[in-house]
Amino acid sequence: MPTIYNKRQDSEGLWEVYDRESEEAVIVDGLPLCGLDEIEADEAIRKLKRGELTSDNIPPTAQSGWPPTKDGI
């Protein structure tokens, strides 16, 4: 199953992009995607989904959905 990215807002009104399965902030080039405004978070999610950004802390097989699960789903 491909990684599902989402965003959440902190108490200061800034946004963080995170992996919904692990609940961890996504890290790109050694930096967490946090402290963003909402537009930046939305754009980061779009780029992650298109493969224009690659997360340092999410395994590539989880990002692509390959290999399939053992029962083929």
PQR file of N, CA, C, O and H, with PARSE charges and radii, in Angstrom:
ATOM      1  N   MET A   1       0.843  -1.177   0.000 -0.4000 1.5000
ATOM      2  CA  MET A   1       0.000   0.000   0.000 -0.0000 2.0000
ATOM      3  C   MET A   1       0.889   1.241   0.000  0.5500 1.7000
ATOM      4  O   MET A   1       1.824   1.321   0.797 -0.5500 1.4000
ATOM      5  N   PRO A   2       0.621   2.200  -0.868 -0.5600 1.5000
ATOM      6  CA  PRO A   2       1.411   3.422  -0.896  0.2800 2.0000
ATOM      7  C   PRO A   2       1.279   4.197   0.407  0.5500 1.7000
ATOM      8  O   PRO A   2       0.266   4.099   1.100 -0.5500 1.4000
ATOM      9  N   THR A   3       2.299   4.957   0.727 -0.4000 1.5000
ATOM     10  CA  THR A   3       2.271   5.806   1.910 -0.0000 2.0000
ATOM     11  C   THR A   3       1.220   6.885   1.729  0.5500 1.7000
ATOM     12  O   THR A   3       1.085   7.462   0.650 -0.5500 1.4000
ATOM     13  H   THR A   3       3.121   5.036   0.163  0.4000 1.0000
ATOM     14  N   ILE A   4       0.486   7.150   2.781 -0.4000 1.5000
ATOM     15  CA  ILE A   4      -0.517   8.214   2.758 -0.0000 2.0000
ATOM     16  C   ILE A   4       0.010   9.364   3.599  0.5500 1.7000
ATOM     17  O   ILE A   4       0.248   9.214   4.798 -0.5500 1.4000
ATOM     18  H   ILE A   4       0.595   6.681   3.657  0.4000 1.0000
ATOM     19  N   TYR A   5       0.187  10.498   2.970 -0.4000 1.5000
ATOM     20  CA  TYR A   5       0.675  11.687   3.651 -0.0000 2.0000
ATOM     21  C   TYR A   5      -0.505  12.564   4.030  0.5500 1.7000
ATOM     22  O   TYR A   5      -1.510  12.621   3.321 -0.5500 1.4000
ATOM     23  H   TYR A   5      -0.007  10.620   1.996  0.4000 1.0000
ATOM     24  N   ASN A   6      -0.368  13.239   5.148 -0.4000 1.5000
ATOM     25  CA  ASN A   6      -1.395  14.154   5.595 -0.0000 2.0000
ATOM     26  C   ASN A   6      -0.710  15.315   6.283  0.5500 1.7000
ATOM     27  O   ASN A   6       0.514  15.325   6.419 -0.5500 1.4000
ATOM     28  H   ASN A   6       0.449  13.192   5.724  0.4000 1.0000
ATOM     29  N   LYS A   7      -1.475  16.281   6.712 -0.4000 1.5000
ATOM     30  CA  LYS A   7      -0.926  17.436   7.420 -0.0000 2.0000
ATOM     31  C   LYS A   7      -1.690  17.618   8.724  0.5500 1.7000
ATOM     32  O   LYS A   7      -2.853  17.232   8.844 -0.5500 1.4000
ATOM     33  H   LYS A   7      -2.469  16.273   6.601  0.4000 1.0000
ATOM     34  N   ARG A   8      -1.013  18.210   9.689 -0.4000 1.5000
ATOM     35  CA  ARG A   8      -1.672  18.546  10.949 -0.0000 2.0000
ATOM     36  C   ARG A   8      -1.124  19.890  11.418  0.5500 1.7000
ATOM     37  O   ARG A   8       0.010  20.269  11.127 -0.5500 1.4000
ATOM     38  H   ARG A   8      -0.069  18.523   9.591  0.4000 1.0000
ATOM     39  N   GLN A   9      -1.975  20.588  12.154 -0.4000 1.5000
ATOM     40  CA  GLN A   9      -1.632  21.927  12.613 -0.0000 2.0000
ATOM     41  C   GLN A   9      -1.187  21.878  14.070  0.5500 1.7000
ATOM     42  O   GLN A   9      -1.785  21.182  14.891 -0.5500 1.4000
ATOM     43  H   GLN A   9      -2.896  20.280  12.391  0.4000 1.0000
ATOM     44  N   ASP A  10      -0.127  22.627  14.382 -0.4000 1.5000
ATOM     45  CA  ASP A  10       0.340  22.662  15.762 -0.0000 2.0000
ATOM     46  C   ASP A  10      -0.345  23.803  16.522  0.5500 1.7000
ATOM     47  O   ASP A  10      -1.161  24.529  15.955 -0.5500 1.4000
ATOM     48  H   ASP A  10       0.359  23.193  13.715  0.4000 1.0000
ATOM     49  N   SER A  11      -0.015  23.954  17.787 -0.4000 1.5000
ATOM     50  CA  SER A  11      -0.659  24.951  18.641 -0.0000 2.0000
ATOM     51  C   SER A  11      -0.350  26.391  18.223  0.5500 1.7000
ATOM     52  O   SER A  11      -1.058  27.319  18.615 -0.5500 1.4000
ATOM     53  H   SER A  11       0.649  23.365  18.247  0.4000 1.0000
ATOM     54  N   GLU A  12       0.705  26.575  17.430 -0.4000 1.5000
ATOM     55  CA  GLU A  12       1.073  27.909  16.954 -0.0000 2.0000
ATOM     56  C   GLU A  12       0.470  28.229  15.593  0.5500 1.7000
ATOM     57  O   GLU A  12       0.697  29.309  15.049 -0.5500 1.4000
ATOM     58  H   GLU A  12       1.280  25.821  17.112  0.4000 1.0000
ATOM     59  N   GLY A  13      -0.303  27.285  15.038 -0.4000 1.5000
ATOM     60  CA  GLY A  13      -0.952  27.503  13.751 -0.0000 2.0000
ATOM     61  C   GLY A  13      -0.112  27.109  12.552  0.5500 1.7000
ATOM     62  O   GLY A  13      -0.509  27.347  11.412 -0.5500 1.4000
ATOM     63  H   GLY A  13      -0.487  26.407  15.480  0.4000 1.0000
ATOM     64  N   LEU A  14       1.056  26.504  12.796 -0.4000 1.5000
ATOM     65  CA  LEU A  14       1.906  26.050  11.695 -0.0000 2.0000
ATOM     66  C   LEU A  14       1.582  24.595  11.374  0.5500 1.7000
ATOM     67  O   LEU A  14       0.987  23.885  12.184 -0.5500 1.4000
ATOM     68  H   LEU A  14       1.378  26.311  13.723  0.4000 1.0000
ATOM     69  N   TRP A  15       1.984  24.163  10.176 -0.4000 1.5000
ATOM     70  CA  TRP A  15       1.605  22.846   9.682 -0.0000 2.0000
ATOM     71  C   TRP A  15       2.792  21.913   9.581  0.5500 1.7000
ATOM     72  O   TRP A  15       3.925  22.338   9.353 -0.5500 1.4000
ATOM     73  H   TRP A  15       2.467  24.740   9.518  0.4000 1.0000
ATOM     74  N   GLU A  16       2.506  20.620   9.758 -0.4000 1.5000
ATOM     75  CA  GLU A  16       3.499  19.555   9.634 -0.0000 2.0000
ATOM     76  C   GLU A  16       2.941  18.503   8.683  0.5500 1.7000
ATOM     77  O   GLU A  16       1.761  18.159   8.751 -0.5500 1.4000
ATOM     78  H   GLU A  16       1.586  20.275   9.944  0.4000 1.0000
ATOM     79  N   VAL A  17       3.792  17.996   7.797 -0.4000 1.5000
ATOM     80  CA  VAL A  17       3.418  16.889   6.914 -0.0000 2.0000
ATOM     81  C   VAL A  17       3.884  15.610   7.591  0.5500 1.7000
ATOM     82  O   VAL A  17       5.027  15.517   8.038 -0.5500 1.4000
ATOM     83  H   VAL A  17       4.751  18.276   7.742  0.4000 1.0000
ATOM     84  N   TYR A  18       2.991  14.620   7.664 -0.4000 1.5000
ATOM     85  CA  TYR A  18       3.331  13.372   8.345 -0.0000 2.0000
ATOM     86  C   TYR A  18       2.790  12.169   7.584  0.5500 1.7000
ATOM     87  O   TYR A  18       1.901  12.280   6.741 -0.5500 1.4000
ATOM     88  H   TYR A  18       2.063  14.695   7.300  0.4000 1.0000
ATOM     89  N   ASP A  19       3.362  11.017   7.914 -0.4000 1.5000
ATOM     90  CA  ASP A  19       2.933   9.730   7.364 -0.0000 2.0000
ATOM     91  C   ASP A  19       1.796   9.229   8.256  0.5500 1.7000
ATOM     92  O   ASP A  19       1.974   9.085   9.466 -0.5500 1.4000
ATOM     93  H   ASP A  19       4.084  10.926   8.599  0.4000 1.0000
ATOM     94  N   ARG A  20       0.642   8.965   7.670 -0.4000 1.5000
ATOM     95  CA  ARG A  20      -0.516   8.558   8.474 -0.0000 2.0000
ATOM     96  C   ARG A  20      -0.337   7.220   9.176  0.5500 1.7000
ATOM     97  O   ARG A  20      -0.912   7.013  10.245 -0.5500 1.4000
ATOM     98  H   ARG A  20       0.497   9.082   6.688  0.4000 1.0000
ATOM     99  N   GLU A  21       0.438   6.313   8.612 -0.4000 1.5000
ATOM    100  CA  GLU A  21       0.611   5.007   9.237 -0.0000 2.0000
ATOM    101  C   GLU A  21       1.504   5.094  10.475  0.5500 1.7000
ATOM    102  O   GLU A  21       1.155   4.564  11.530 -0.5500 1.4000
ATOM    103  H   GLU A  21       0.906   6.481   7.744  0.4000 1.0000
ATOM    104  N   SER A  22       2.647   5.756  10.352 -0.4000 1.5000
ATOM    105  CA  SER A  22       3.591   5.825  11.469 -0.0000 2.0000
ATOM    106  C   SER A  22       3.333   7.020  12.384  0.5500 1.7000
ATOM    107  O   SER A  22       3.810   7.048  13.519 -0.5500 1.4000
ATOM    108  H   SER A  22       2.931   6.187   9.495  0.4000 1.0000
ATOM    109  N   GLU A  23       2.584   8.001  11.897 -0.4000 1.5000
ATOM    110  CA  GLU A  23       2.319   9.252  12.623 -0.0000 2.0000
ATOM    111  C   GLU A  23       3.581  10.098  12.772  0.5500 1.7000
ATOM    112  O   GLU A  23       3.583  11.060  13.541 -0.5500 1.4000
ATOM    113  H   GLU A  23       2.197   7.978  10.975  0.4000 1.0000
ATOM    114  N   GLU A  24       4.658   9.762  12.052 -0.4000 1.5000
ATOM    115  CA  GLU A  24       5.917  10.507  12.123 -0.0000 2.0000
ATOM    116  C   GLU A  24       5.922  11.636  11.097  0.5500 1.7000
ATOM    117  O   GLU A  24       5.349  11.518  10.014 -0.5500 1.4000
ATOM    118  H   GLU A  24       4.657   8.981  11.427  0.4000 1.0000
ATOM    119  N   ALA A  25       6.585  12.736  11.465 -0.4000 1.5000
ATOM    120  CA  ALA A  25       6.795  13.818  10.502 -0.0000 2.0000
ATOM    121  C   ALA A  25       7.647  13.292   9.358  0.5500 1.7000
ATOM    122  O   ALA A  25       8.575  12.514   9.575 -0.5500 1.4000
ATOM    123  H   ALA A  25       7.051  12.832  12.345  0.4000 1.0000
ATOM    124  N   VAL A  26       7.336  13.711   8.159 -0.4000 1.5000
ATOM    125  CA  VAL A  26       8.123  13.329   6.989 -0.0000 2.0000
ATOM    126  C   VAL A  26       9.407  14.150   7.000  0.5500 1.7000
ATOM    127  O   VAL A  26       9.386  15.353   7.261 -0.5500 1.4000
ATOM    128  H   VAL A  26       6.582  14.344   7.983  0.4000 1.0000
ATOM    129  N   ILE A  27      10.516  13.489   6.715 -0.4000 1.5000
ATOM    130  CA  ILE A  27      11.822  14.148   6.656 -0.0000 2.0000
ATOM    131  C   ILE A  27      12.319  14.095   5.216  0.5500 1.7000
ATOM    132  O   ILE A  27      12.360  13.031   4.599 -0.5500 1.4000
ATOM    133  H   ILE A  27      10.533  12.512   6.503  0.4000 1.0000
ATOM    134  N   VAL A  28      12.694  15.259   4.690 -0.4000 1.5000
ATOM    135  CA  VAL A  28      13.224  15.366   3.329 -0.0000 2.0000
ATOM    136  C   VAL A  28      14.571  16.075   3.407  0.5500 1.7000
ATOM    137  O   VAL A  28      14.677  17.166   3.967 -0.5500 1.4000
ATOM    138  H   VAL A  28      12.660  16.123   5.192  0.4000 1.0000
ATOM    139  N   ASP A  29      15.585  15.454   2.847 -0.4000 1.5000
ATOM    140  CA  ASP A  29      16.951  16.000   2.872 -0.0000 2.0000
ATOM    141  C   ASP A  29      17.401  16.340   4.289  0.5500 1.7000
ATOM    142  O   ASP A  29      18.075  17.346   4.513 -0.5500 1.4000
ATOM    143  H   ASP A  29      15.499  14.568   2.392  0.4000 1.0000
ATOM    144  N   GLY A  30      17.021  15.489   5.245 -0.4000 1.5000
ATOM    145  CA  GLY A  30      17.443  15.659   6.624 -0.0000 2.0000
ATOM    146  C   GLY A  30      16.637  16.649   7.448  0.5500 1.7000
ATOM    147  O   GLY A  30      16.922  16.843   8.630 -0.5500 1.4000
ATOM    148  H   GLY A  30      16.473  14.672   5.063  0.4000 1.0000
ATOM    149  N   LEU A  31      15.639  17.277   6.846 -0.4000 1.5000
ATOM    150  CA  LEU A  31      14.834  18.264   7.561 -0.0000 2.0000
ATOM    151  C   LEU A  31      13.375  17.821   7.643  0.5500 1.7000
ATOM    152  O   LEU A  31      12.799  17.396   6.642 -0.5500 1.4000
ATOM    153  H   LEU A  31      15.407  17.120   5.886  0.4000 1.0000
ATOM    154  N   PRO A  32      12.770  17.919   8.839 -0.5600 1.5000
ATOM    155  CA  PRO A  32      11.355  17.567   8.951  0.2800 2.0000
ATOM    156  C   PRO A  32      10.481  18.609   8.255  0.5500 1.7000
ATOM    157  O   PRO A  32      10.775  19.804   8.275 -0.5500 1.4000
ATOM    158  N   LEU A  33       9.414  18.134   7.648 -0.4000 1.5000
ATOM    159  CA  LEU A  33       8.474  19.047   6.998 -0.0000 2.0000
ATOM    160  C   LEU A  33       7.508  19.562   8.062  0.5500 1.7000
ATOM    161  O   LEU A  33       6.376  19.093   8.175 -0.5500 1.4000
ATOM    162  H   LEU A  33       9.175  17.163   7.631  0.4000 1.0000
ATOM    163  N   CYS A  34       7.979  20.528   8.833 -0.4000 1.5000
ATOM    164  CA  CYS A  34       7.147  21.132   9.878 -0.0000 2.0000
ATOM    165  C   CYS A  34       7.444  22.630   9.918  0.5500 1.7000
ATOM    166  O   CYS A  34       8.422  23.098   9.335 -0.5500 1.4000
ATOM    167  H   CYS A  34       8.900  20.908   8.741  0.4000 1.0000
ATOM    168  N   GLY A  35       6.591  23.365  10.609 -0.4000 1.5000
ATOM    169  CA  GLY A  35       6.745  24.815  10.660 -0.0000 2.0000
ATOM    170  C   GLY A  35       6.361  25.480   9.355  0.5500 1.7000
ATOM    171  O   GLY A  35       6.848  26.564   9.033 -0.5500 1.4000
ATOM    172  H   GLY A  35       5.797  22.985  11.083  0.4000 1.0000
ATOM    173  N   LEU A  36       5.476  24.822   8.595 -0.4000 1.5000
ATOM    174  CA  LEU A  36       5.067  25.300   7.273 -0.0000 2.0000
ATOM    175  C   LEU A  36       3.750  26.055   7.356  0.5500 1.7000
ATOM    176  O   LEU A  36       2.969  25.853   8.286 -0.5500 1.4000
ATOM    177  H   LEU A  36       5.080  23.941   8.857  0.4000 1.0000
ATOM    178  N   ASP A  37       3.502  26.932   6.374 -0.4000 1.5000
ATOM    179  CA  ASP A  37       2.150  27.459   6.275 -0.0000 2.0000
ATOM    180  C   ASP A  37       1.323  26.413   5.517  0.5500 1.7000
ATOM    181  O   ASP A  37       1.883  25.471   4.955 -0.5500 1.4000
ATOM    182  H   ASP A  37       4.137  27.096   5.618  0.4000 1.0000
ATOM    183  N   GLU A  38       0.022  26.571   5.502 -0.4000 1.5000
ATOM    184  CA  GLU A  38      -0.840  25.527   4.942 -0.0000 2.0000
ATOM    185  C   GLU A  38      -0.592  25.300   3.450  0.5500 1.7000
ATOM    186  O   GLU A  38      -0.646  24.164   2.980 -0.5500 1.4000
ATOM    187  H   GLU A  38      -0.432  27.336   5.959  0.4000 1.0000
ATOM    188  N   ILE A  39      -0.327  26.343   2.723 -0.4000 1.5000
ATOM    189  CA  ILE A  39      -0.070  26.209   1.282 -0.0000 2.0000
ATOM    190  C   ILE A  39       1.207  25.411   1.040  0.5500 1.7000
ATOM    191  O   ILE A  39       1.248  24.565   0.147 -0.5500 1.4000
ATOM    192  H   ILE A  39      -0.283  27.266   3.104  0.4000 1.0000
ATOM    193  N   GLU A  40       2.259  25.675   1.836 -0.4000 1.5000
ATOM    194  CA  GLU A  40       3.505  24.915   1.705 -0.0000 2.0000
ATOM    195  C   GLU A  40       3.288  23.441   2.037  0.5500 1.7000
ATOM    196  O   GLU A  40       3.826  22.567   1.358 -0.5500 1.4000
ATOM    197  H   GLU A  40       2.226  26.362   2.562  0.4000 1.0000
ATOM    198  N   ALA A  41       2.506  23.162   3.072 -0.4000 1.5000
ATOM    199  CA  ALA A  41       2.230  21.768   3.446 -0.0000 2.0000
ATOM    200  C   ALA A  41       1.472  21.057   2.334  0.5500 1.7000
ATOM    201  O   ALA A  41       1.797  19.920   1.991 -0.5500 1.4000
ATOM    202  H   ALA A  41       2.068  23.872   3.624  0.4000 1.0000
ATOM    203  N   ASP A  42       0.463  21.716   1.766 -0.4000 1.5000
ATOM    204  CA  ASP A  42      -0.305  21.115   0.668 -0.0000 2.0000
ATOM    205  C   ASP A  42       0.587  20.827  -0.534  0.5500 1.7000
ATOM    206  O   ASP A  42       0.466  19.776  -1.162 -0.5500 1.4000
ATOM    207  H   ASP A  42       0.199  22.640   2.045  0.4000 1.0000
ATOM    208  N   GLU A  43       1.479  21.758  -0.853 -0.4000 1.5000
ATOM    209  CA  GLU A  43       2.379  21.572  -1.994 -0.0000 2.0000
ATOM    210  C   GLU A  43       3.369  20.433  -1.726  0.5500 1.7000
ATOM    211  O   GLU A  43       3.677  19.650  -2.624 -0.5500 1.4000
ATOM    212  H   GLU A  43       1.577  22.612  -0.343  0.4000 1.0000
ATOM    213  N   ALA A  44       3.858  20.346  -0.507 -0.4000 1.5000
ATOM    214  CA  ALA A  44       4.779  19.247  -0.169 -0.0000 2.0000
ATOM    215  C   ALA A  44       4.081  17.902  -0.322  0.5500 1.7000
ATOM    216  O   ALA A  44       4.675  16.954  -0.835 -0.5500 1.4000
ATOM    217  H   ALA A  44       3.609  20.982   0.223  0.4000 1.0000
ATOM    218  N   ILE A  45       2.832  17.806   0.115 -0.4000 1.5000
ATOM    219  CA  ILE A  45       2.071  16.558  -0.024 -0.0000 2.0000
ATOM    220  C   ILE A  45       1.898  16.208  -1.501  0.5500 1.7000
ATOM    221  O   ILE A  45       2.071  15.052  -1.888 -0.5500 1.4000
ATOM    222  H   ILE A  45       2.349  18.576   0.532  0.4000 1.0000
ATOM    223  N   ARG A  46       1.560  17.194  -2.325 -0.4000 1.5000
ATOM    224  CA  ARG A  46       1.417  16.945  -3.767 -0.0000 2.0000
ATOM    225  C   ARG A  46       2.740  16.446  -4.365  0.5500 1.7000
ATOM    226  O   ARG A  46       2.745  15.506  -5.160 -0.5500 1.4000
ATOM    227  H   ARG A  46       1.420  18.133  -2.011  0.4000 1.0000
ATOM    228  N   LYS A  47       3.845  17.067  -3.990 -0.4000 1.5000
ATOM    229  CA  LYS A  47       5.146  16.668  -4.529 -0.0000 2.0000
ATOM    230  C   LYS A  47       5.551  15.276  -4.049  0.5500 1.7000
ATOM    231  O   LYS A  47       6.140  14.509  -4.810 -0.5500 1.4000
ATOM    232  H   LYS A  47       3.842  17.831  -3.345  0.4000 1.0000
ATOM    233  N   LEU A  48       5.246  14.946  -2.812 -0.4000 1.5000
ATOM    234  CA  LEU A  48       5.536  13.604  -2.301 -0.0000 2.0000
ATOM    235  C   LEU A  48       4.736  12.555  -3.072  0.5500 1.7000
ATOM    236  O   LEU A  48       5.269  11.505  -3.433 -0.5500 1.4000
ATOM    237  H   LEU A  48       4.768  15.569  -2.193  0.4000 1.0000
ATOM    238  N   LYS A  49       3.471  12.836  -3.319 -0.4000 1.5000
ATOM    239  CA  LYS A  49       2.615  11.893  -4.047 -0.0000 2.0000
ATOM    240  C   LYS A  49       3.077  11.704  -5.485  0.5500 1.7000
ATOM    241  O   LYS A  49       2.976  10.603  -6.027 -0.5500 1.4000
ATOM    242  H   LYS A  49       3.039  13.688  -3.026  0.4000 1.0000
ATOM    243  N   ARG A  50       3.586  12.769  -6.110 -0.4000 1.5000
ATOM    244  CA  ARG A  50       4.056  12.690  -7.500 -0.0000 2.0000
ATOM    245  C   ARG A  50       5.476  12.158  -7.604  0.5500 1.7000
ATOM    246  O   ARG A  50       5.951  11.879  -8.704 -0.5500 1.4000
ATOM    247  H   ARG A  50       3.668  13.663  -5.670  0.4000 1.0000
ATOM    248  N   GLY A  51       6.162  12.013  -6.470 -0.4000 1.5000
ATOM    249  CA  GLY A  51       7.534  11.533  -6.497 -0.0000 2.0000
ATOM    250  C   GLY A  51       8.563  12.614  -6.743  0.5500 1.7000
ATOM    251  O   GLY A  51       9.733  12.310  -6.979 -0.5500 1.4000
ATOM    252  H   GLY A  51       5.776  12.240  -5.576  0.4000 1.0000
ATOM    253  N   GLU A  52       8.152  13.872  -6.693 -0.4000 1.5000
ATOM    254  CA  GLU A  52       9.084  14.983  -6.877 -0.0000 2.0000
ATOM    255  C   GLU A  52       9.927  15.219  -5.620  0.5500 1.7000
ATOM    256  O   GLU A  52      11.022  15.774  -5.704 -0.5500 1.4000
ATOM    257  H   GLU A  52       7.202  14.118  -6.501  0.4000 1.0000
ATOM    258  N   LEU A  53       9.427  14.805  -4.474 -0.4000 1.5000
ATOM    259  CA  LEU A  53      10.168  14.805  -3.216 -0.0000 2.0000
ATOM    260  C   LEU A  53      10.213  13.371  -2.717  0.5500 1.7000
ATOM    261  O   LEU A  53       9.278  12.600  -2.936 -0.5500 1.4000
ATOM    262  H   LEU A  53       8.538  14.354  -4.406  0.4000 1.0000
ATOM    263  N   THR A  54      11.295  13.018  -2.051 -0.4000 1.5000
ATOM    264  CA  THR A  54      11.422  11.681  -1.494 -0.0000 2.0000
ATOM    265  C   THR A  54      11.677  11.788  -0.004  0.5500 1.7000
ATOM    266  O   THR A  54      12.563  12.520   0.438 -0.5500 1.4000
ATOM    267  H   THR A  54      12.055  13.644  -1.874  0.4000 1.0000
ATOM    268  N   SER A  55      10.899  11.060   0.757 -0.4000 1.5000
ATOM    269  CA  SER A  55      11.043  11.063   2.204 -0.0000 2.0000
ATOM    270  C   SER A  55      12.256  10.255   2.623  0.5500 1.7000
ATOM    271  O   SER A  55      12.501   9.171   2.092 -0.5500 1.4000
ATOM    272  H   SER A  55      10.179  10.466   0.398  0.4000 1.0000
ATOM    273  N   ASP A  56      13.017  10.781   3.575 -0.4000 1.5000
ATOM    274  CA  ASP A  56      14.178  10.072   4.116 -0.0000 2.0000
ATOM    275  C   ASP A  56      13.765   8.964   5.074  0.5500 1.7000
ATOM    276  O   ASP A  56      14.496   7.987   5.237 -0.5500 1.4000
ATOM    277  H   ASP A  56      12.818  11.661   4.006  0.4000 1.0000
ATOM    278  N   ASN A  57      12.616   9.096   5.705 -0.4000 1.5000
ATOM    279  CA  ASN A  57      12.244   8.155   6.767 -0.0000 2.0000
ATOM    280  C   ASN A  57      11.105   7.204   6.405  0.5500 1.7000
ATOM    281  O   ASN A  57      10.613   6.488   7.277 -0.5500 1.4000
ATOM    282  H   ASN A  57      12.021   9.889   5.573  0.4000 1.0000
ATOM    283  N   ILE A  58      10.682   7.179   5.169 -0.4000 1.5000
ATOM    284  CA  ILE A  58       9.654   6.242   4.721 -0.0000 2.0000
ATOM    285  C   ILE A  58      10.309   5.323   3.692  0.5500 1.7000
ATOM    286  O   ILE A  58      10.831   5.808   2.688 -0.5500 1.4000
ATOM    287  H   ILE A  58      11.081   7.760   4.460  0.4000 1.0000
ATOM    288  N   PRO A  59      10.293   4.007   3.915 -0.5600 1.5000
ATOM    289  CA  PRO A  59      10.951   3.098   2.967  0.2800 2.0000
ATOM    290  C   PRO A  59      10.403   3.252   1.552  0.5500 1.7000
ATOM    291  O   PRO A  59       9.194   3.410   1.384 -0.5500 1.4000
ATOM    292  N   PRO A  60      11.258   3.210   0.530 -0.5600 1.5000
ATOM    293  CA  PRO A  60      10.804   3.355  -0.859  0.2800 2.0000
ATOM    294  C   PRO A  60       9.723   2.351  -1.248  0.5500 1.7000
ATOM    295  O   PRO A  60       8.841   2.678  -2.041 -0.5500 1.4000
ATOM    296  N   THR A  61       9.775   1.134  -0.703 -0.4000 1.5000
ATOM    297  CA  THR A  61       8.741   0.157  -1.055 -0.0000 2.0000
ATOM    298  C   THR A  61       7.392   0.587  -0.513  0.5500 1.7000
ATOM    299  O   THR A  61       6.373   0.313  -1.146 -0.5500 1.4000
ATOM    300  H   THR A  61      10.492   0.869  -0.058  0.4000 1.0000
ATOM    301  N   ALA A  62       7.345   1.246   0.625 -0.4000 1.5000
ATOM    302  CA  ALA A  62       6.081   1.732   1.172 -0.0000 2.0000
ATOM    303  C   ALA A  62       5.559   2.889   0.331  0.5500 1.7000
ATOM    304  O   ALA A  62       4.351   3.016   0.133 -0.5500 1.4000
ATOM    305  H   ALA A  62       8.173   1.468   1.139  0.4000 1.0000
ATOM    306  N   GLN A  63       6.463   3.736  -0.166 -0.4000 1.5000
ATOM    307  CA  GLN A  63       6.045   4.869  -0.982 -0.0000 2.0000
ATOM    308  C   GLN A  63       5.382   4.401  -2.269  0.5500 1.7000
ATOM    309  O   GLN A  63       4.374   4.969  -2.689 -0.5500 1.4000
ATOM    310  H   GLN A  63       7.445   3.632  -0.005  0.4000 1.0000
ATOM    311  N   SER A  64       5.931   3.383  -2.890 -0.4000 1.5000
ATOM    312  CA  SER A  64       5.438   2.956  -4.190 -0.0000 2.0000
ATOM    313  C   SER A  64       4.351   1.891  -4.110  0.5500 1.7000
ATOM    314  O   SER A  64       3.624   1.660  -5.076 -0.5500 1.4000
ATOM    315  H   SER A  64       6.750   2.922  -2.549  0.4000 1.0000
ATOM    316  N   GLY A  65       4.247   1.245  -2.950 -0.4000 1.5000
ATOM    317  CA  GLY A  65       3.298   0.153  -2.839 -0.0000 2.0000
ATOM    318  C   GLY A  65       3.865  -1.160  -3.350  0.5500 1.7000
ATOM    319  O   GLY A  65       3.114  -2.122  -3.505 -0.5500 1.4000
ATOM    320  H   GLY A  65       4.837   1.433  -2.166  0.4000 1.0000
ATOM    321  N   TRP A  66       5.157  -1.234  -3.617 -0.4000 1.5000
ATOM    322  CA  TRP A  66       5.783  -2.441  -4.134 -0.0000 2.0000
ATOM    323  C   TRP A  66       6.787  -2.952  -3.122  0.5500 1.7000
ATOM    324  O   TRP A  66       7.494  -2.117  -2.558 -0.5500 1.4000
ATOM    325  H   TRP A  66       5.767  -0.452  -3.491  0.4000 1.0000
ATOM    326  N   PRO A  67       6.919  -4.204  -2.840 -0.5600 1.5000
ATOM    327  CA  PRO A  67       6.144  -5.291  -3.441  0.2800 2.0000
ATOM    328  C   PRO A  67       4.750  -5.356  -2.846  0.5500 1.7000
ATOM    329  O   PRO A  67       4.503  -4.812  -1.769 -0.5500 1.4000
ATOM    330  N   PRO A  68       3.830  -6.024  -3.549 -0.5600 1.5000
ATOM    331  CA  PRO A  68       2.476  -6.159  -3.017  0.2800 2.0000
ATOM    332  C   PRO A  68       2.484  -7.033  -1.768  0.5500 1.7000
ATOM    333  O   PRO A  68       3.440  -7.764  -1.510 -0.5500 1.4000
ATOM    334  N   THR A  69       1.420  -6.944  -1.011 -0.4000 1.5000
ATOM    335  CA  THR A  69       1.322  -7.780   0.181 -0.0000 2.0000
ATOM    336  C   THR A  69       1.316  -9.245  -0.212  0.5500 1.7000
ATOM    337  O   THR A  69       1.113  -9.574  -1.381 -0.5500 1.4000
ATOM    338  H   THR A  69       0.644  -6.350  -1.221  0.4000 1.0000
ATOM    339  N   LYS A  70       1.536 -10.130   0.755 -0.4000 1.5000
ATOM    340  CA  LYS A  70       1.682 -11.548   0.432 -0.0000 2.0000
ATOM    341  C   LYS A  70       0.436 -12.160  -0.191  0.5500 1.7000
ATOM    342  O   LYS A  70       0.539 -13.159  -0.903 -0.5500 1.4000
ATOM    343  H   LYS A  70       1.700  -9.863   1.704  0.4000 1.0000
ATOM    344  N   ASP A  71      -0.746 -11.585   0.058 -0.4000 1.5000
ATOM    345  CA  ASP A  71      -1.936 -12.119  -0.569 -0.0000 2.0000
ATOM    346  C   ASP A  71      -2.298 -11.386  -1.878  0.5500 1.7000
ATOM    347  O   ASP A  71      -3.365 -11.602  -2.454 -0.5500 1.4000
ATOM    348  H   ASP A  71      -0.830 -10.774   0.637  0.4000 1.0000
ATOM    349  N   GLY A  72      -1.364 -10.502  -2.334 -0.4000 1.5000
ATOM    350  CA  GLY A  72      -1.531  -9.872  -3.632 -0.0000 2.0000
ATOM    351  C   GLY A  72      -2.439  -8.659  -3.652  0.5500 1.7000
ATOM    352  O   GLY A  72      -2.754  -8.145  -4.726 -0.5500 1.4000
ATOM    353  H   GLY A  72      -0.498 -10.326  -1.866  0.4000 1.0000
ATOM    354  N   ILE A  73      -2.861  -8.197  -2.507 -0.4000 1.5000
ATOM    355  CA  ILE A  73      -3.765  -7.038  -2.475 -0.0000 2.0000
ATOM    356  C   ILE A  73      -2.976  -5.774  -2.231  0.5500 1.7000
ATOM    357  O   ILE A  73      -3.553  -4.689  -2.169 -0.5500 1.4000
ATOM    358  H   ILE A  73      -2.605  -8.615  -1.635  0.4000 1.0000
TER
END
